[in-house]
């Protein structure tokens, strides 16, 4: 993957154009960066053109200036599309990444071939009551992060992955996250319930791991039923399914696209 910086933005992005075929865009979970998809990059290189983005405040996307906001992610991705003449792509988002791929689809629908959302929720049909039921645990995690990112990462890895190997990989990526980057995540609420639900022009896949929290499994089941879209619950996986069960995740995507 070639590392690039989008001009006049904090956004670092990574491209593999070796396939000269359809594009896949990967957007990572909170507190880590594009490297959570390393197994996907290895598998899909040569089969598809690949694009991965570090969300603002994550990875190498940290040189922000006044006015840069998490709300700009879709606009910045579109700038990358224009720079590299990408007409449309398949989008894959895990956890927080699923929020941004939906936001992009809300704003640039004609540039979306499909959406695959894992460990996420429908941003156009967001249930605030369910979020409140999980807010106490989130506040506890935030408190740990304020004291120590290492302490936070150690607790976070058990929530974010199920297998021991994936937990350690997530932990090592999480250690790079800066405390000051929490301020960018506060803007997420500005992306929620801003667009009406409508008939999609592209295919949608929603999923999670069988060991994700029960609330997430309920969200995925309800989302799939509401939209009559494809759904997958991956066995032996937790929240970051692509890290826990990389080959099953890759196979699932290929079946979905074909």
C-alpha positions in Angstrom: 0.0 0.0 0.0 1.4 3.4 -1.0 1.2 6.0 1.8 -0.1 9.5 0.7 -1.3 12.7 2.3 -4.4 14.6 1.1 -3.3 18.2 0.4 -4.5 20.9 2.8 -6.1 18.3 5.1 -4.9 16.1 8.1 -5.9 13.0 6.2 -3.3 10.2 5.5 -4.5 7.5 3.1 -3.2 4.4 1.5 -3.6 3.1 -2.0 -2.9 -0.1 -3.9 -3.8 0.3 -7.6 -2.2 -3.0 -8.8 -5.5 -4.6 -9.9 -6.9 -2.0 -12.3 -10.4 -3.3 -11.4 -13.1 -2.3 -9.0 -12.2 -0.3 -5.9 -12.7 -1.3 -2.2 -12.6 1.4 0.5 -11.7 0.3 4.0 -12.6 2.5 7.0 -11.3 1.4 10.4 -12.7 1.3 14.0 -12.1 3.9 16.7 -8.8 4.1 18.5 -6.8 2.1 15.9 -6.0 2.9 12.2 -5.9 1.4 8.7 -3.5 -1.3 9.8 -6.4 -3.3 11.3 -7.1 -4.3 7.7 -3.6 -5.7 7.0 -5.0 -9.3 6.4 -7.6 -7.8 4.0 -4.9 -5.8 2.1 -2.9 -9.0 1.6 -5.9 -11.0 0.4 -7.5 -8.5 -1.9 -4.3 -7.0 -3.4 -4.3 -7.8 -7.1 -8.0 -8.7 -7.1 -9.3 -5.2 -6.5 -7.8 -1.7 -6.2 -7.6 -0.8 -2.5 -8.0 2.5 -0.6 -7.8 2.9 3.2 -8.1 6.1 5.2 -6.9 7.0 8.7 -9.8 8.8 10.3 -8.9 12.3 11.7 -7.1 11.9 15.1 -6.1 8.3 14.3 -2.9 6.8 12.8 -1.1 9.4 10.7 -4.1 11.7 10.3 -3.1 13.9 13.3 -1.8 17.2 11.8 -5.2 18.9 12.0 -5.8 22.7 11.9 -8.6 24.8 13.2 -11.9 23.9 11.5 -10.9 20.3 10.6 -13.7 18.1 11.9 -14.8 14.5 11.8 -17.8 15.8 9.8 -15.5 16.4 6.9 -14.5 12.7 6.5 -16.9 12.1 3.6 -15.9 15.3 1.8 -12.2 14.3 2.2 -12.8 10.8 0.8 -14.6 12.3 -2.1 -11.5 14.5 -2.7 -9.4 11.4 -2.8 -11.9 9.9 -5.3 -11.5 12.9 -7.6 -7.7 13.0 -7.3 -7.4 9.4 -8.3 -10.3 9.3 -10.8 -12.3 6.8 -8.7 -15.8 6.7 -10.1 -17.3 4.4 -7.5 -16.3 1.7 -4.9 -17.4 -1.0 -2.6 -17.2 0.3 1.0 -16.2 -1.7 4.1 -16.5 -0.3 7.6 -15.9 -1.8 10.9 -17.5 -0.3 14.1 -16.9 3.5 13.8 -15.9 3.0 10.2 -19.4 1.8 9.3 -20.7 5.3 10.4 -18.5 7.1 7.9 -19.2 4.8 5.0 -22.9 5.3 5.6 -22.4 9.1 5.8 -20.5 9.0 2.5 -23.4 7.0 0.9 -25.9 9.6 2.2 -23.9 12.4 0.5 -22.4 10.6 -2.6 -24.8 7.8 -3.3 -23.9 7.4 -7.0 -20.3 6.7 -6.0 -21.2 3.6 -3.9 -21.3 0.1 -5.4 -22.1 -1.5 -2.0 -21.9 -1.0 1.7 -20.6 -3.7 4.2 -21.2 -2.5 7.8 -19.8 -4.6 10.6 -20.2 -3.9 14.3 -22.1 -0.7 13.5 -25.6 0.8 13.5 -28.0 2.5 11.1 -27.1 6.2 11.3 -30.4 7.1 9.6 -32.4 5.1 12.2 -30.4 5.6 15.4 -32.2 4.5 18.6 -31.0 6.9 21.3 -32.5 4.7 24.0 -30.2 1.8 23.2 -27.2 4.1 23.2 -28.1 5.4 26.7 -28.2 1.8 28.0 -24.5 1.5 26.9 -23.4 5.0 28.0 -22.3 4.0 31.5 -19.8 1.5 30.2 -18.5 4.0 27.7 -17.9 6.6 30.4 -15.9 4.1 32.4 -13.7 3.4 29.4 -13.2 7.1 28.8 -12.2 7.6 32.4 -9.5 4.9 32.0 -8.2 6.7 28.9 -7.9 10.0 30.7 -5.6 8.3 33.2 -3.6 6.2 30.9 -3.9 5.1 27.2 -2.1 1.9 28.1 -4.7 1.1 30.7 -7.5 2.1 28.3 -6.0 -0.1 25.5 -5.7 -3.1 27.9 -9.4 -2.9 28.7 -10.4 -2.0 25.2 -8.8 -5.0 23.6 -11.1 -7.4 25.4 -14.2 -5.5 24.2 -12.9 -5.1 20.6 -11.7 -8.5 19.8 -12.3 -12.1 20.9 -9.2 -14.2 20.0 -6.0 -13.7 21.9 -4.0 -12.8 18.7 -6.5 -10.2 17.6 -6.7 -8.7 21.1 -2.9 -8.2 21.1 -3.0 -6.7 17.6 -5.7 -4.3 18.6 -3.9 -3.4 21.8 -0.7 -2.5 20.0 -2.6 -0.3 17.5 -4.6 1.3 20.3 -1.4 2.4 22.0 -0.8 5.0 19.2 -4.1 6.8 19.9 -3.6 10.2 21.5 -5.8 11.5 24.3 -6.4 14.8 22.6 -8.0 12.9 19.6 -11.1 12.2 21.8 -12.3 15.7 20.9 -12.9 14.7 17.3 -15.2 11.9 18.2 -17.6 14.3 19.9 -18.7 15.4 16.4 -20.2 12.0 15.6 -23.7 13.1 16.8 -23.8 15.5 13.9 -23.9 12.6 11.5 -26.8 10.8 13.2 -30.4 10.9 12.0 -29.7 13.7 9.5 -30.9 12.0 6.4 -34.2 10.2 5.9 -34.2 6.5 5.2 -34.9 5.7 1.6 -34.6 2.9 -1.0 -30.9 2.2 -1.5 -29.5 2.1 -5.1 -26.7 -0.3 -3.9 -26.4 -3.5 -2.0 -26.1 -3.5 1.8 -24.6 -6.1 4.1 -24.7 -5.8 7.9 -23.0 -8.1 10.4 -21.0 -8.6 13.6 -19.3 -11.4 15.5 -21.2 -13.9 17.6 -19.2 -12.7 20.7 -20.0 -9.0 20.2 -22.2 -7.4 22.9 -25.8 -8.6 22.8 -27.0 -5.0 22.0 -25.0 -5.1 18.8 -26.4 -8.4 17.7 -29.9 -7.1 18.3 -29.1 -4.0 16.2 -27.8 -6.1 13.3 -30.8 -8.4 13.4 -33.3 -5.5 13.5 -31.4 -3.5 10.8 -31.4 -6.5 8.4 -35.1 -7.1 9.0 -36.0 -3.5 8.5 -34.0 -3.1 5.2 -34.4 -6.7 3.9 -30.7 -6.8 3.3 -28.0 -9.4 3.7 -26.8 -10.3 7.2 -24.0 -12.3 8.7 -23.0 -13.2 12.2 -19.5 -14.6 12.1 -18.7 -17.4 14.5 -15.7 -17.2 16.7 -15.4 -13.5 16.3 -16.0 -10.4 18.5 -16.5 -6.8 17.6 -13.7 -6.4 15.1 -14.6 -9.4 13.1 -12.0 -8.8 10.4 -9.2 -9.2 13.0 -10.7 -12.2 14.8 -11.6 -14.2 11.7 -9.9 -12.6 8.7 -10.4 -15.4 6.2 -14.1 -15.9 7.1 -14.5 -12.1 6.8 -12.7 -12.0 3.4 -14.8 -14.9 2.1 -18.0 -13.2 3.3 -17.1 -10.0 1.4 -16.4 -11.9 -1.8 -19.7 -13.8 -1.7 -21.5 -10.5 -1.1 -19.9 -8.7 -4.0 -20.5 -11.6 -6.4 
